[in-house]
Amino acid sequence: MIQINPKEISLGKLQQCLTSLVAPRPIAFASTIDKAGNNNLSPFSFFNIFSNNPPMLVFSPARRVRDNTTKHSYQNVLEVPEVVINMVNYEMVQQASLASTEYPKGVDEFIKSGFTAIDSMFVKPKRVKESPVQLECKVKNIFELGSEGGAGILVMAEIVMIHISENVMIGDKISQDLLRLVGRLGENWYCKAFGESLFEIEKPLTTLGIGVDQIPNSIKNSKILTGNNLGQLGNIEKMPSIDEAVAFTELIKINELTNSQSHDNIEMIHELAKKYLEMNKVKEAWMILLSVEK
């Protein structure tokens, strides 16, 4: 392992390191307004949702590493403590990036980046019409984490209205594939949060998984199964019985393999179980694995 002491490298190198390692990050495309009524629009990837009740999000228009100046978004929320967080999808990410250009104060990034400004219902800042999700927020608290360049400024805001495009809905559910969000990585890199990039993991909230510690050592020490595979196996509430395992292997006609305890056959069984796990067929994978435990 490489060890890095944050106090022993330059601030620029530290920023590059952290933004590459703590990723992907959602993007808050923040629309703010100053007391003179000038619009500002800028993306921030130090951002997330932190509470459902009340519905609170936090984004950080951090001090610039280069010269320790503050951003217009921060200055604006001090003057008018309201913000609209517009979510960024793939279709608008290039324009959103353009809005991060450090234009002089008073320049309208809606115009510069080619977005359409539309009125909000409960706050003064405008919404981005092209964004599939727009969150109107009231700023509740602002915390400065330091006074030097790179110091974070946490803007805590309560969501007072949510706007969702009908085009990203399937029935009453939001479709991640239709939403087509993007995430921020390090340097110039982004990632897609849709299509083949998506995968599903069943949350162990309603059931009590047996845990990896209850998996037989012959399975737990497999050279074929990965840590992710063991996590899937440990999330089952109850292991199938040996009788179920035998019946299943007879059904899929692998009983000749399971009747042999040779090293090669056991590895083939583990390979087969791994394929079932990749299809999220956890019980079937367990029955295949247990068939050689009899």
C-alpha positions in Angstrom: 0.0 0.0 0.0 1.1 3.6 -0.7 0.9 5.9 2.3 0.1 9.6 1.9 0.2 12.1 4.7 -2.1 15.0 3.7 0.2 17.4 5.5 3.2 16.4 3.4 1.9 16.9 -0.1 0.8 20.1 -1.9 -2.8 21.2 -1.7 -3.2 20.7 -5.5 -1.9 17.1 -5.3 -4.1 16.4 -2.3 -7.2 17.7 -4.1 -6.4 15.6 -7.2 -5.9 12.5 -5.0 -9.1 12.9 -3.0 -11.4 13.7 -5.9 -10.0 10.6 -7.7 -10.4 8.3 -4.7 -13.8 9.5 -3.3 -15.9 8.9 -6.4 -18.2 8.9 -8.2 -19.9 11.9 -6.8 -23.4 13.3 -7.7 -23.4 16.8 -9.2 -25.3 19.7 -7.8 -26.0 22.1 -10.6 -26.7 25.0 -8.3 -28.8 28.0 -9.4 -28.5 31.0 -7.1 -29.3 34.7 -7.3 -27.7 37.8 -5.7 -29.6 40.7 -4.0 -29.5 42.7 -7.3 -31.3 39.8 -9.1 -28.3 38.4 -11.1 -28.5 34.7 -11.9 -25.6 32.4 -11.2 -25.4 28.7 -12.3 -22.5 26.4 -11.3 -21.9 22.7 -10.8 -20.5 21.3 -7.6 -19.6 17.6 -6.9 -19.0 18.0 -3.2 -22.7 17.2 -2.7 -25.2 14.7 -1.4 -28.6 14.2 0.4 -28.2 13.8 4.2 -31.7 13.7 5.6 -35.2 12.6 4.6 -37.0 14.2 7.5 -36.5 17.1 7.1 -35.4 16.6 3.5 -31.9 18.2 3.6 -29.0 18.3 1.2 -25.5 19.7 1.5 -23.2 21.1 -1.2 -19.9 22.8 -0.8 -18.8 25.8 -3.0 -15.3 25.4 -1.5 -12.7 28.1 -1.5 -10.5 28.0 -4.6 -7.3 26.1 -4.0 -5.4 28.4 -6.5 -6.0 31.8 -4.8 -8.3 31.2 -1.8 -11.1 33.3 -3.3 -14.8 32.4 -2.8 -17.3 31.5 -5.5 -20.2 33.5 -6.6 -22.6 30.7 -5.5 -21.4 31.1 -1.9 -21.6 34.9 -2.0 -25.1 34.7 -3.4 -26.5 32.3 -0.8 -25.2 34.7 1.9 -27.3 37.5 0.3 -30.3 35.4 -0.8 -30.4 32.1 1.2 -32.1 30.1 -1.4 -30.9 27.7 -4.1 -32.2 25.3 -6.8 -30.3 22.1 -7.2 -30.7 20.9 -10.8 -29.6 17.3 -11.3 -27.2 16.7 -14.3 -27.9 13.9 -16.8 -25.8 12.8 -19.8 -27.7 15.0 -22.3 -26.7 18.2 -20.5 -23.3 17.4 -18.9 -21.2 19.3 -21.5 -23.2 22.4 -21.0 -23.1 22.0 -17.2 -19.3 21.8 -17.4 -19.2 25.0 -19.4 -21.1 26.7 -16.7 -18.2 26.0 -14.3 -16.1 28.6 -16.2 -15.1 31.4 -13.9 -17.0 34.2 -15.6 -17.0 37.7 -13.9 -19.6 38.4 -11.3 -22.9 39.4 -12.9 -22.5 37.2 -16.0 -25.5 34.9 -16.4 -24.3 31.3 -16.8 -27.8 30.3 -18.0 -27.1 32.4 -21.1 -23.4 31.4 -21.4 -24.1 27.7 -21.2 -27.3 27.8 -23.3 -29.8 26.6 -20.7 -33.3 27.9 -20.3 -34.2 29.7 -17.0 -37.7 29.1 -15.7 -39.4 30.4 -12.6 -39.4 28.4 -9.4 -42.5 28.1 -7.2 -41.2 28.9 -3.7 -37.7 30.4 -4.2 -36.2 33.3 -6.2 -33.4 31.4 -8.1 -34.4 30.0 -11.5 -34.7 26.4 -12.4 -32.9 24.8 -15.4 -35.7 23.7 -17.7 -33.4 21.0 -19.4 -32.7 19.3 -16.1 -34.9 16.2 -15.5 -35.0 16.9 -11.7 -35.0 20.3 -10.0 -35.0 20.7 -6.2 -36.1 24.1 -4.8 -34.3 24.7 -1.5 -34.2 27.1 1.4 -30.7 27.5 2.9 -30.8 26.8 6.6 -27.1 26.8 7.7 -23.7 27.6 6.3 -20.6 26.3 7.9 -17.1 27.4 6.9 -14.6 24.6 7.5 -11.5 26.8 7.3 -10.1 30.1 6.0 -7.4 28.8 3.7 -7.5 27.8 0.1 -9.4 24.5 -0.5 -11.4 24.8 2.7 -15.0 23.5 2.3 -18.0 25.6 2.8 -21.0 23.5 3.7 -24.4 24.9 2.5 -27.2 23.0 4.2 -30.5 23.5 2.4 -34.0 22.1 3.0 -35.9 20.9 -0.1 -39.2 22.7 -0.3 -40.3 21.5 -3.7 -39.3 18.7 -6.1 -39.9 18.8 -9.8 -39.5 15.6 -11.8 -39.9 15.2 -15.5 -42.5 12.7 -16.5 -40.0 11.3 -19.1 -38.0 9.6 -16.4 -40.9 7.8 -14.7 -42.2 4.3 -15.2 -45.6 4.3 -13.5 -45.0 5.9 -10.1 -41.3 4.9 -9.9 -38.2 6.8 -11.1 -36.2 4.9 -13.7 -32.4 5.2 -13.3 -32.1 4.2 -17.0 -34.4 7.0 -18.1 -32.9 9.5 -15.7 -29.4 9.0 -17.2 -27.5 10.7 -14.4 -23.8 11.2 -14.5 -21.3 11.3 -11.7 -18.0 13.2 -11.2 -14.7 11.5 -10.8 -11.1 12.8 -10.6 -9.5 15.3 -13.0 -11.6 15.5 -16.2 -13.4 12.2 -15.7 -17.1 11.5 -15.4 -19.2 8.3 -15.3 -22.6 7.2 -16.4 -25.2 6.0 -13.9 -27.3 4.1 -16.4 -27.3 1.3 -18.9 -24.7 -1.5 -18.4 -23.1 0.5 -15.6 -26.1 -0.3 -13.3 -26.3 -3.4 -11.1 -28.7 -4.3 -8.3 -27.9 -5.6 -4.8 -30.8 -6.7 -2.6 -30.6 -4.8 0.7 -30.5 -6.9 3.9 -33.2 -4.8 5.6 -36.2 -7.1 6.0 -34.2 -10.3 6.4 -31.4 -11.5 8.7 -28.7 -12.9 6.6 -26.7 -15.9 7.9 -23.4 -14.0 7.4 -20.2 -15.1 5.8 -19.0 -16.7 9.1 -21.7 -19.4 8.7 -20.6 -20.5 5.3 -18.7 -23.8 5.3 -15.0 -23.4 5.1 -14.8 -25.5 1.9 -16.9 -22.8 0.2 -15.5 -19.8 2.1 -12.0 -20.7 1.1 -12.8 -21.3 -2.5 -10.3 -20.1 -5.1 -13.2 -19.4 -7.5 -15.7 -17.5 -5.4 -15.0 -13.8 -4.8 -15.7 -11.7 -1.7 -18.7 -10.3 -3.5 -19.9 -13.9 -4.1 -19.5 -14.7 -0.4 -21.5 -11.6 0.5 -24.3 -12.8 -1.7 -24.2 -16.2 -0.1 -24.1 -14.7 3.4 -27.2 -12.6 2.7 -29.5 -15.6 2.5 -31.8 -16.0 5.5 -31.6 -19.8 5.6 -29.4 -22.3 3.7 -31.3 -24.9 1.6 -31.3 -28.5 3.0 -29.0 -31.2 1.6 -32.0 -33.0 0.2 -33.0 -29.8 -1.7 -29.5 -29.6 -3.0 -29.4 -33.2 -4.2 -32.8 -32.9 -5.9 -31.7 -29.7 -7.7 -28.5 -31.1 -9.0 -30.4 -34.1 -10.3 -32.8 -31.7 -12.0 -30.1 -29.8 -13.8 -28.2 -33.1 -14.4 -24.9 -32.3 -12.7 -25.1 -35.1 -10.1 -22.1 -36.9 -11.7 -20.0 -33.9 -10.9 -21.3 -33.7 -7.3 -20.8 -37.3 -6.6 -17.0 -36.9 -7.2 -14.9 -35.1 -4.6 -12.0 -34.6 -7.0 -10.3 -31.2 -6.9 -11.2 -30.5 -10.5 -14.8 -31.4 -10.1 -15.2 -29.2 -7.0 -13.7 -26.2 -8.9 -16.2 -26.9 -11.7 -19.0 -26.9 -9.2 -17.8 -23.6 -7.8 -17.5 -22.1 -11.3 -21.1 -23.2 -12.0 -22.3 -21.7 -8.7 -20.5 -18.5 -9.5 -22.5 -18.2 -12.8 -25.7 -18.6 -10.9 -24.6 -15.9 -8.4 -23.9 -13.6 -11.4 -27.5 -14.1 -12.4 -28.5 -13.3 -8.7 -29.9 -16.8 -8.3 -28.5 -17.2 -4.8 -30.6 -20.2 -3.6 -29.7 -22.2 -6.7 -26.0 -21.4 -6.2 -26.3 -22.6 -2.6 -27.9 -25.8 -3.7 -25.1 -26.5 -6.2 -22.4 -25.7 -3.6 -24.1 -27.9 -0.9 -24.5 -30.8 -3.2 -20.8 -31.6 -2.7 -21.0 -31.1 1.1 -23.2 -34.2 1.5 
